[in-house]
Amino acid sequence: MRARQHSGWLAPAAMAAAAMALITASPAAAQIAAPEATVDKGDTTWMLISTMAVFLMIVPGLALFYGGLVRAKNMLSVLMGVSTVTVIGMVMYALVGYSLSFTDGGGLNTFVGGAGRFFLAAADGTGSPPAPDLSDNLAATFSTGVYLPELVFVVFQMTFACITASLVLGGLAERVKFLGVVLFAIAWPLLVYYPMAHMVWWWPGPDAVATGAAVADGAVTGAGLIWNFGALDFAGGTVVHINSGIAALVGCILLGPRHNYKREPMPPHSLALVLVGTGLLWFGWFGFNAGSNLEANYYSVLAMANTFLAPAAAGLSWMVAEWVTKGKPSLLGLASGVVAGLVAVTPAAGFAGPVGALLLGLIVGPVCLMACSALKSALGYDDALDVFGIHGVGGIVGALGTGLVVNPAWGGAGVVDYINCHDAATVLATCPVAAYDMGAQVLAQAKGVLVTIAWSGVGSYVIFFALKLLGVLRVQKDVEVEGLDIAEHGEAAYHA
């Protein structure tokens, strides 16, 4: 396999960590010439398509998936919640979210970005007079010298912010106030999501690293905290899945279980819609994973192939495990397994070889089944739609597993060594692959997972506890019994 040649100045996912290869820069590094910035129409087109695919994951994908899982009297409230979090998320991301995620934060740059792109200043091609230079409106891909129009990167990452916050709602379903959802949609990204995205995905970019301009004392200066651990996260295993899973767990515990939980059946009202939602999620996930490569090249193909294989393997292993332990395979189990596989492969999508992706899927299916049944039953929390069991646990399996399946000796893609991507005076066309150290890489992955759990856990607790104190978190018992559709929104998803 050829050397992986990612880059990223405002870049997110795929190469969130060449830090494994960060060694002391050469004394002459500052004299190395950066390659000329180029923009490819094919890459731009691919990112436009990927962005639309990720949006499809949210509305209608996630909305229908979650909606089918709840009781009929709460269907509309789920559709409304996911849609509202999405529209608020888009506005918030344009105003402050992008800047807090993907700009240099100065003294706080390892934790959160700065205010340089508030209100998308200079990112929309207009800016205030005088008009910004074109270089201010480019975002790097993962190849040295290759860039995208910055606004394409903005809207792509905006969809990630929206779906992550929307995922959390699954843990709160059927008893959360709509006002609480609205306030959550504003506060949670500010305190939890934007800093997490910055810590995992922000770095000064391949050109700065390859020329030595951003390297000092064996580390990349200005990079996010988890990025500098060397933790790999191609498309959001930590930022999206562990983050939302932990938030949902904290939220459902503070919210308390649904009325008559464990005393009466609360089955999904429409498994047909669950399957429709699963299909839309799976389709959109190709944009989520393969789009996170930011370029239309072999690694986007690899990510796409892995996004077929891992969820297929996980759907199969969940179904078989359920068949063996419960006597019957279920459509709900198959759909849940597919989603668990998509979650697990997200951080590894562009790092794992196809067989590595298959193994991740086969492992994560039974693990998430156990988390959604035995673990949840033993601990007694009411994570209504198993956000923690699938996204939290599946994200942890995927994040840790990425440290193994990236191994080139096992068919993985390896990690690019940007620091040695130059000769005496210029950046090379193809960067070498760094030496793989299993212990160091798995340790880096574990540190990233632990920081994510701690950050999301503490931040989410602060937000949900404040909402509970304000009395805007949980509906009254009579409202819950009647159903949130009529009581909260004055309309219903279905009519007799």
Buried (B, 14 or more C-beta within 10 A) or exposed (E): EEBBBBBBBBBBBBBBBBBBBBEEBBEEBEEBEBBEBEBBEEBBEBBBBBBBBBBBBBBBBBBBBBBBBBBBBBBBBBBBBBBBBBEBBBEBBBEBBBBBBBBBBEEEBBBBBBEBBBEBBBBBBEBEEEEBEEEBBBBBBBBBBBBBBBBBBBBBBBBBBBBBBBBBBBBBBBBBBBBBBBBBBBBBBBBBBBBBBBBBBBBBBBBBBBBBBBBEEEBBBBBBBBBBBBBBBBBBBBBBBBBBBBBBBBBBBBBBBBBEBEEEEBEBBBBEBBBBBBBBBBBBBBBBBBBBBBBBBBBBEBBBBBBBBBBBBBBBBBBBBBEEEEEEBBBBBBBBBBBBBBBBBBBBBBBBBBEBBBBBBBBBBBBBBBBBBEBBEEEEBBBBBBBBBBBBBBBBBBBBBBBBBBBBEBBBBBBBBBBBBBEEEEBBEEBBBBEBBEEEBBBBBBBBBEBBBEBBBBBBBBBBEEBBEEEBBBBEEEBBEBBBBBBBBEEBBEEE
